[in-house]
Amino acid sequence: MQGTASAETTAFRSRVRKLVATHLTPLVPEAEQTRIFPREGIAAMGAEGLFRERWTGGPYGDLGRSVVISEELGRAGLGGVGAGVSLHFEAATAILRRCARTPYAIEVRENALDGRYVCCLATTEQHVGSNLAEVGSTTLTRDGSGWRVRGIKWFVSPGAAADVVLVLCRAEDGLAIAMVPQEDITVVKRLETTGMRGLGTARLDIDAHVSDEAIIAGPGLGLPMVTFGLLFERLAIAAGAVGSLELALTLASTHLRRRKQHGVALFEHQALRLRMADLVSQTALARHALYGVIAGLSAGSSSLGDLAGVKVTIARMAEPIVSECMHIFGGRGYLEDETPMARLWRDLRVGRVGAGTDEVMWELVASEMPVDDDLYDTWIPEEPS
Ligand SMILES: Cc1cc2nc3c(=O)[nH]c(=O)nc-3n(C[C@H](O)[C@H](O)[C@H](O)COP(=O)(O)OP(=O)(O)OC[C@H]3O[C@@H](n4cnc5c(N)ncnc54)[C@H](O)[C@@H]3O)c2cc1C
């Protein structure tokens, strides 16, 4: 984290920044063009030990490191490549780390932590997205001594590149999570996403016969374990957005100094300078709110509603802020190949949908909204009859 960051955090950030620049940034242009997620990025970051460092410590791992990595993925403007790395080492690895008990599950977890396997999470179906409790068209049924997993998952990232997909499926006794290997999966469609083009989001047809060992969360445990994994993805989305905003704002405020119009730098125009100052202030607020929630999660004082509130608020702030930064570049801001602004703008939009939409987040906040009858009675007189 920045600001009052310790020397250790500062050193970790600087190392992550270098690793991202070395291993991930060079992969972005081709991934954006082909829409194929580059699995070698995960292999390289895993081989550097980054995922293991993030997942040291208690049940949440090291959240300070988690947020630094996600911010740096966002700050590097990696788009889908960064999101795919994040989905692997946050959502999927969180579930593997919490649930792996059998030799096969432990093998998958260890390979995920070292980046040798790419893992991801498949929950959404054609008719079920926001309400995961209703997942049902992907089924888990007894098949001799093992299980059959059958169904179509509508959006999976990076679906076509994954070695193992964690599939939320409906068994007779409730929702479960099955680990399905790539060879039992057919890519039905590579999705034409507006942004995050390097993420390789795909529609997958799953038809697998798996052993008991592949059921990483048994019937009844699927939903709580998916919910657990999504917590980390929400943090990663918020931290990634803060990182991307830092990139956009730094580029835009540098442009304000460099670009001259009417004989003076754009910075000399008060309307532009103050507008940018407002956006910088909003982003600083977002960053500190995020750090506060993370510190609270580690200390046990932040709630799921706090985390949901930070995710939805930052995801919604990010889009207009990037749009304003794009505006500072005038016509070039709208060009795909001359500034990164247009790509940042379309990439950030999905933060309002991924790992739970705005409305799903607000429902979590609403469920924790404070009610205090004593306070109410102190301040609000009874209505005259
Ligand atoms: C680029 C991309 C990558 C993705 N990657 C993955 C992935 O890796 N794995 C995966 O499983 N899924 C993935 N998804 C799917 C994503 O998680 C879902 O799209 C999301 O959860 C919303 O579900 P839905 O599309 O079915 O929308 P719906 O649930 O149909 O919702 C439509 C709209 O209605 C709102 N809404 C729904 N219910 C309510 C309600 N009760 N009250 C108020 N408003 C409501 C929603 O907020 C939304 O605005 C991805 C999606 C995208 C675009």
The ligand as a Tripos MOL2 file, in Angstrom:
@<TRIPOS>MOLECULE
LIG
   53    58     1     0     0
SMALL
NO_CHARGES

@<TRIPOS>ATOM
      1 C1        -15.8650  -10.0100  -19.2290 C.3       1 LIG1
      2 C2        -16.6620  -10.9060  -18.3200 C.ar      1 LIG1
      3 C3        -16.0120  -11.9470  -17.6570 C.ar      1 LIG1
      4 C4        -16.7310  -12.8090  -16.8390 C.ar      1 LIG1
      5 N1        -16.0690  -13.8590  -16.2550 N.ar      1 LIG1
      6 C5        -16.7730  -14.7640  -15.5280 C.ar      1 LIG1
      7 C6        -16.1230  -15.9040  -14.9510 C.ar      1 LIG1
      8 O1        -14.8940  -16.0730  -15.0390 O.2       1 LIG1
      9 N2        -16.8840  -16.8250  -14.3090 N.ar      1 LIG1
     10 C7        -18.2300  -16.6810  -14.1800 C.ar      1 LIG1
     11 O2        -18.8710  -17.5510  -13.6180 O.2       1 LIG1
     12 N3        -18.8700  -15.5950  -14.6670 N.ar      1 LIG1
     13 C8        -18.1730  -14.6310  -15.3310 C.ar      1 LIG1
     14 N4        -18.8200  -13.5380  -15.8650 N.ar      1 LIG1
     15 C9        -20.2610  -13.3990  -15.6710 C.3       1 LIG1
     16 C10       -20.6380  -12.3570  -14.6080 C.3       1 LIG1
     17 O3        -20.2460  -12.7860  -13.3280 O.3       1 LIG1
     18 C11       -22.1570  -12.1560  -14.7290 C.3       1 LIG1
     19 O4        -22.4030  -11.5370  -15.9770 O.3       1 LIG1
     20 C12       -22.7250  -11.3090  -13.5930 C.3       1 LIG1
     21 O5        -22.6680  -12.0080  -12.3800 O.3       1 LIG1
     22 C13       -24.1770  -10.8900  -13.8620 C.3       1 LIG1
     23 O6        -24.9530  -11.9840  -14.2260 O.3       1 LIG1
     24 P1        -25.8770  -11.9240  -15.5470 P.3       1 LIG1
     25 O7        -25.0090  -11.5380  -16.6830 O.co2     1 LIG1
     26 O8        -26.5950  -13.2140  -15.6390 O.co2     1 LIG1
     27 O9        -26.8650  -10.7440  -15.2900 O.3       1 LIG1
     28 P2        -28.2970  -10.8270  -14.5560 P.3       1 LIG1
     29 O10       -28.1770  -11.5660  -13.2710 O.co2     1 LIG1
     30 O11       -29.3160  -11.2770  -15.5490 O.co2     1 LIG1
     31 O12       -28.5610   -9.3020  -14.2260 O.3       1 LIG1
     32 C14       -28.9410   -8.3430  -15.2140 C.3       1 LIG1
     33 C15       -29.0550   -6.9860  -14.5140 C.3       1 LIG1
     34 O13       -30.0900   -7.0300  -13.5400 O.3       1 LIG1
     35 C16       -29.5670   -6.7270  -12.2550 C.3       1 LIG1
     36 N5        -30.2180   -7.5800  -11.2580 N.ar      1 LIG1
     37 C17       -30.2830   -8.9310  -11.2440 C.ar      1 LIG1
     38 N6        -30.9580   -9.3530  -10.1710 N.ar      1 LIG1
     39 C18       -31.3330   -8.2520   -9.4840 C.ar      1 LIG1
     40 C19       -32.0700   -8.0230   -8.2860 C.ar      1 LIG1
     41 N7        -32.5350   -9.0420   -7.5380 N.pl3     1 LIG1
     42 N8        -32.2720   -6.7520   -7.8860 N.ar      1 LIG1
     43 C20       -31.8030   -5.7030   -8.6240 C.ar      1 LIG1
     44 N9        -31.1020   -5.8580   -9.7620 N.ar      1 LIG1
     45 C21       -30.8720   -7.1150  -10.1870 C.ar      1 LIG1
     46 C22       -28.0920   -7.0180  -12.3300 C.3       1 LIG1
     47 O14       -27.3700   -6.3010  -11.3590 O.3       1 LIG1
     48 C23       -27.7930   -6.6000  -13.7490 C.3       1 LIG1
     49 O15       -27.6110   -5.2140  -13.7900 O.3       1 LIG1
     50 C24       -18.1230  -12.6350  -16.6660 C.ar      1 LIG1
     51 C25       -18.7720  -11.5810  -17.3180 C.ar      1 LIG1
     52 C26       -18.0610  -10.7270  -18.1420 C.ar      1 LIG1
     53 C27       -18.7890   -9.6320  -18.8600 C.3       1 LIG1
@<TRIPOS>BOND
     1     1     2 1
     2     2     3 ar
     3     2    52 ar
     4     3     4 ar
     5     4     5 ar
     6     4    50 ar
     7     5     6 ar
     8     6     7 ar
     9     6    13 1
    10     7     8 2
    11     7     9 ar
    12     9    10 ar
    13    10    11 2
    14    10    12 ar
    15    12    13 ar
    16    13    14 ar
    17    14    15 1
    18    14    50 ar
    19    15    16 1
    20    16    17 1
    21    16    18 1
    22    18    19 1
    23    18    20 1
    24    20    21 1
    25    20    22 1
    26    22    23 1
    27    23    24 1
    28    24    25 2
    29    24    26 1
    30    24    27 1
    31    27    28 1
    32    28    29 2
    33    28    30 1
    34    28    31 1
    35    31    32 1
    36    32    33 1
    37    33    34 1
    38    33    48 1
    39    34    35 1
    40    35    36 1
    41    35    46 1
    42    36    37 ar
    43    36    45 ar
    44    37    38 ar
    45    38    39 ar
    46    39    40 ar
    47    39    45 ar
    48    40    41 1
    49    40    42 ar
    50    42    43 ar
    51    43    44 ar
    52    44    45 ar
    53    46    47 1
    54    46    48 1
    55    48    49 1
    56    50    51 ar
    57    51    52 ar
    58    52    53 1
@<TRIPOS>SUBSTRUCTURE
     1 LIG1         1 GROUP 0 **** ****
